[in-house]
Amino acid sequence: RFVMRKKIEVTSDQWRDAEPQHAPHDTTKDGVKNDGDGADGVSPSPPAPIDPAAPEAERETVNGTEAYIVALQADLDEARRQIEEIQKQLLYSQAEFQNFRRRKEDEQRDLARFANAELIRSLLPILDNFDRALQAAEKSRNFDALVGGVSGTSKQLQTFLQKAGVTPIESVGKEFDPNFHEAIGHADNSDLPPNTVADEVQRGYMMHDRVLRPALVRVAQG
């Protein structure tokens, strides 16, 4: 800004103080005197008169330019401040998101670890009954009491499974279905039609409409 103002003021002073200068009388190469005429022999026009108000107007223009530059600088500073504020907010939001994701991951891990906690808690009384039946059989040495205790506990477990939507797969006498049965051999001595489940080696179970475990069976050959 200082350079611009100085350049304009010096130029203005030159305009104001300038006086018409005439070329010195000289003789051309043809021996003809040149009294300041132009190349075509016509004297150059004198400079236009300087408007006394011109320097003031120029100074006002320079001042207006300076004010405009100052305003632009202020706008630039404000824009930079806003950018810095936005960057700070962005970093804060990113940190908050990282913390939120970390908390969710921890919750998911805890949920996976303890997803079956309620189911196990419900099975504990059944396990207690098995322990009581075994302890009673050891004290009394009564086989019938042991069988009765284990049978009652087994029924309790089956009732619990039914409430949870778990039901056994019916196999013996049914047509072999690979969706529900897994064949581990053939039953040679069977009166059942071919491709019929003759023997169940291990019971299969369904949970609602999904197979939890297929039944291991032997299939009749006919």
C-alpha positions in Angstrom: 0.0 0.0 0.0 2.9 2.4 0.8 4.4 1.7 -2.6 1.2 2.4 -4.4 0.6 5.7 -2.7 4.1 6.9 -3.2 4.0 6.1 -6.9 0.8 7.9 -7.5 1.8 11.0 -5.5 5.1 11.3 -7.4 3.4 11.0 -10.7 0.9 13.6 -9.7 3.7 16.1 -8.7 5.4 15.5 -12.0 2.1 16.3 -13.8 1.6 19.4 -11.7 5.2 20.7 -11.9 5.9 19.7 -15.5 6.6 22.5 -17.9 6.6 22.4 -21.7 10.1 21.5 -22.9 11.2 22.4 -26.4 13.7 20.5 -28.2 17.0 22.4 -28.6 17.6 24.1 -31.9 19.6 21.7 -34.0 20.4 21.2 -37.6 19.3 18.2 -39.3 21.6 16.1 -41.4 20.3 18.1 -44.4 21.4 21.4 -42.9 17.9 22.6 -42.0 17.3 23.9 -38.5 14.8 22.1 -36.3 13.0 24.5 -34.0 11.2 21.7 -32.0 8.9 20.7 -34.8 7.9 17.1 -35.2 9.0 14.7 -37.7 6.4 16.1 -40.1 7.4 19.7 -39.5 4.4 20.4 -37.3 5.1 21.7 -33.7 3.8 19.2 -31.0 0.8 20.2 -29.1 1.4 21.6 -25.6 0.4 19.3 -22.7 -3.2 19.5 -21.5 -3.7 21.7 -18.5 -3.7 19.9 -15.1 -6.9 19.9 -13.1 -6.0 21.2 -9.7 -8.4 18.8 -8.1 -6.8 15.8 -9.7 -4.2 15.0 -7.0 -6.9 15.1 -4.3 -9.1 12.7 -6.3 -6.2 10.4 -6.7 -5.5 10.5 -3.0 -9.1 9.6 -2.3 -8.8 6.7 -4.8 -5.7 5.4 -3.0 -7.4 5.8 0.4 -10.4 3.9 -0.9 -8.2 1.1 -2.2 -6.4 0.9 1.1 -9.7 0.6 2.9 -10.9 -2.1 0.5 -7.7 -4.1 1.1 -8.0 -3.7 4.9 -11.6 -5.0 4.6 -10.4 -8.0 2.5 -7.7 -8.7 5.1 -10.3 -8.6 7.9 -12.6 -11.0 5.9 -9.6 -13.3 5.3 -8.7 -13.4 9.0 -12.3 -14.1 9.9 -12.5 -16.9 7.3 -9.3 -18.4 8.7 -10.7 -18.2 12.3 -13.9 -20.0 11.2 -11.8 -22.7 9.4 -9.8 -23.3 12.5 -13.0 -23.6 14.6 -14.5 -26.0 12.1 -11.3 -28.1 12.2 -11.4 -28.2 16.0 -15.1 -29.3 15.9 -14.2 -32.0 13.3 -11.4 -33.4 15.5 -13.7 -33.4 18.5 -16.5 -35.2 16.5 -14.0 -37.7 15.3 -12.8 -38.4 18.8 -16.4 -38.7 20.1 -17.1 -41.2 17.3 -14.1 -43.3 18.1 -15.1 -43.4 21.7 -18.7 -44.3 20.7 -17.5 -47.1 18.4 -15.2 -48.4 21.1 -18.0 -48.5 23.6 -20.2 -50.4 21.1 -17.5 -52.9 20.4 -17.1 -53.5 24.1 -20.9 -53.9 24.5 -21.0 -56.4 21.6 -18.2 -58.4 23.1 -20.0 -58.5 26.5 -23.2 -59.4 24.8 -21.6 -62.3 22.9 -19.9 -63.5 26.1 -23.1 -63.4 28.2 -25.7 -64.0 25.6 -26.5 -67.4 27.1 -26.4 -66.3 30.7 -30.1 -66.4 31.2 -30.3 -69.9 29.6 -27.5 -71.2 31.8 -29.1 -69.7 34.8 -32.3 -71.6 34.1 -30.4 -74.9 33.6 -28.7 -74.6 37.0 -31.7 -76.0 39.0 -31.8 -79.0 36.7 -28.1 -79.6 37.3 -28.8 -79.3 41.1 -31.4 -82.1 40.8 -28.9 -84.4 39.0 -26.4 -83.8 41.9 -29.1 -84.6 44.5 -30.1 -87.8 42.7 -26.6 -89.0 42.6 -25.9 -88.1 46.2 -29.1 -89.9 47.3 -28.1 -93.0 45.3 -24.7 -93.1 46.9 -26.1 -92.9 50.4 -28.9 -95.4 50.0 -27.3 -97.7 47.4 -30.8 -98.0 45.9 -30.8 -98.4 42.2 -34.5 -97.7 41.9 -34.2 -94.4 43.7 -31.4 -93.4 41.4 -33.4 -94.2 38.3 -36.4 -92.4 39.7 -34.3 -89.3 40.5 -32.6 -89.2 37.1 -36.0 -89.8 35.3 -37.6 -86.9 37.1 -34.7 -84.6 36.3 -34.8 -85.6 32.7 -38.5 -84.7 32.5 -37.7 -81.3 34.1 -35.0 -80.7 31.5 -37.4 -81.6 28.6 -40.0 -79.2 30.0 -37.4 -76.5 30.1 -36.4 -77.2 26.5 -40.0 -77.1 25.3 -40.5 -73.7 26.8 -37.4 -72.5 25.0 -38.9 -73.8 21.7 -36.7 -76.9 21.5 -38.5 -80.1 20.4 -37.1 -83.6 19.5 -37.2 -84.8 15.9 -39.4 -87.8 15.3 -37.3 -90.4 13.4 -38.2 -94.1 13.8 -40.7 -95.2 11.3 -40.4 -92.0 9.3 -39.1 -91.7 5.7 -35.5 -90.8 5.7 -35.1 -87.0 5.1 -31.5 -85.7 4.8 -32.8 -82.3 6.1 -33.6 -83.9 9.5 -31.7 -87.2 9.6 -28.1 -88.2 9.2 -27.6 -91.9 8.1 -24.8 -93.7 9.7 -25.6 -97.2 8.4 -28.3 -99.6 7.3 -30.6 -101.9 9.3 -30.5 -105.3 7.7 -33.1 -107.1 9.8 -36.1 -104.7 9.5 -39.6 -105.2 8.3 -39.9 -101.5 7.4 -40.0 -100.3 3.8 -36.8 -99.3 2.1 -35.5 -95.7 2.9 -37.3 -95.7 6.2 -35.6 -94.9 9.5 -35.4 -98.2 11.4 -33.3 -97.1 14.4 -32.3 -93.9 16.1 -28.8 -93.8 17.5 -28.9 -90.2 18.7 -31.9 -88.0 19.0 -32.1 -84.8 16.9 -33.7 -81.5 18.0 -35.4 -78.6 16.3 -35.6 -75.0 17.7 -38.7 -73.5 16.3 -38.4 -74.1 12.6 -34.6 -74.6 12.5 -32.6 -77.9 12.9 -30.3 -77.6 15.9 -28.9 -81.1 15.5 -30.0 -83.8 13.0 -30.8 -87.2 14.3 -28.3 -90.0 13.7 -30.2 -93.0 12.3 -30.0 -96.3 10.5 -32.1 -96.8 7.4 -33.9 -99.9 6.4 -32.9 -101.6 3.2 -36.1 -103.6 2.8 
